[in-house]
Amino acid sequence: MKMHMTLYWSNEVTLLFDSWTTKSWPSYALALLLCFLFSVFYQFLEALRLRLKSAPTSANPSLPSVNTPLIARKFDQNWRIRLGLAGLFGVNSAIGYLIMLAIMSFNGGVLLAVVLGSTVGYYVFRSGHFLDAGDYLAPADSYTCACS
């Protein structure tokens, strides 16, 4: 098996596992579709995680009182929420690293499918239209993985 070290354009590619090898155009197109969908799904999970992380914990978060701390510790009271967010982060990180490893096949079609899927996923889920997402994305939380 030849390992490519430069970008190449071919319908023969091995992705992630030795058993996932494409040798025809239909199998290659299916692999590209899966890479595209996983990239969109990655952006969906990231938007969901950020939305859940920034969800208000009080019944009326817009009216702070005199006793409201300047730095709120949202999830100290509920360890289940923190555990769920950690699990969602772990799943999202695993998907992100698998996408990165797929790109490391150096196949041009895989690269384009992942970039296009990330772009579409970002536009649909993270550009301010999904779940009223416009007010909660902080720049520090927006990019958690090299492949996002």
N, C-alpha and C positions, 0 to 999 in steps of 0.2 A: 504494500500500500504506500502510495506516494503522499508525503506530507507537504502541502503547499506553504511556502513562506512569503508569497506575494499574492496580490489580488488576482484572481483568475475568474474567467467566465466560462462555465461549463454546466451541463445538466447532471454531471456526475459529482456527487458530493456526499461526504460522510458527516452526519450531524450528531454530536454528543456521544453516540454509541456506535460500535462497529456494526450492529445489526440495523441501524438506520442509515442505509446507503441508497441513494437514488441512482438509477441507471437508465431511466427513460424520462421523457418530457412530462407524462402525467404524474409520475411519482415525484419529480422535481417540483412541479406546480403545487402538489399537495404539501410538500415540505415547506415551500415558500408561504403558502396560505397559513400553515400552522405557526410559522415564525411571525407572520403578520398578526395573527389572532393572539398569540402569547404576548406580543408587545402591547397590543391594545389592552389586554387583560391586566398587564402590569400597571399601566397608567390608571385603570379603573381601581385596582386595589390601593394604589398610592393615594388617589383622591379620596377613597373611602377611609383610609387610615388617617389622613390629615383632617378629614371632616369629623371623625369620631374623636380624635385627639383634641380638637378645638371646640367641641360641643360645650355649651354652657352647662354648668352643674346646678345653678340655682333656678328657681322658677321664673324670676324676672331679672336677667343679667344686665339689663340696660339701666337699672336704677341702683347705683352703688350707695351704700350708707356710710356713715362716719366710721363704722367698725370694719369696713371692707379693707383687707390688707392690700398694700400696693402690689405685691407679688403674690398672686393666688396660687395655691397648691391644690389643683383641681382634683386629683385622683388619690390623695392620701387616704381618704376615708373609704374608698372602695377598691380593694385589691383585685377584685374580679375584672374590673374595667382595665386596670393596668396589665393584668395577665393576658387578657384578650388582645389588647393593643400590641403587646410584646409578641404574641403568637402571630398576629396579622403582619407585623413587621418581619418576623422570621420567614413566613411564607413568601412575602413580597421580595425579600432579599434573595431567597433561593431561586425564585423565578427570574429575577434580574441577573443573577450570576449565570444561570443556564442560558439566558439570552446572550450574555456576553461571550460565553463559550461557543455558542452557535456562530457568532460573528467571527470568532477566531478560526473558523474553518477557512477563512479568506476567500469565500465564494462571493462574487459581486452581487448575485441575485439575493443571497441571504442577507447581505448588508443592506441592500435596498429595501427588502421586505421588512426588516426590523426598524429601519429609520422611518419608513412610511407608516408602519404600525404604531410606532411611538408618536409620530406627528399627529396621526388621526386620533389616537387615544388621548393625547394631551389636549387637542382641540375639543373633543367631545366631553371629556371628564374633568379637565383641570384648568380650562380657560375662563371659568366664571359662570358657566351655565348649568353645571351639574350640581344638584342639591344646594342651590344658592351658594356656590363655592367662592364667589368673588370677595367676600369679606374675611375669610379665615386663613388664606394661604400666607404664611410668613416666608420671606425669602430664605431664611436659614433652614426651614423644613422642606423647601421645594425640591431639593436635589439630594437624595439620600444615597444614591448609587451611581457609579460611573456610567452605567448604561441607561440612566433615566434621561 
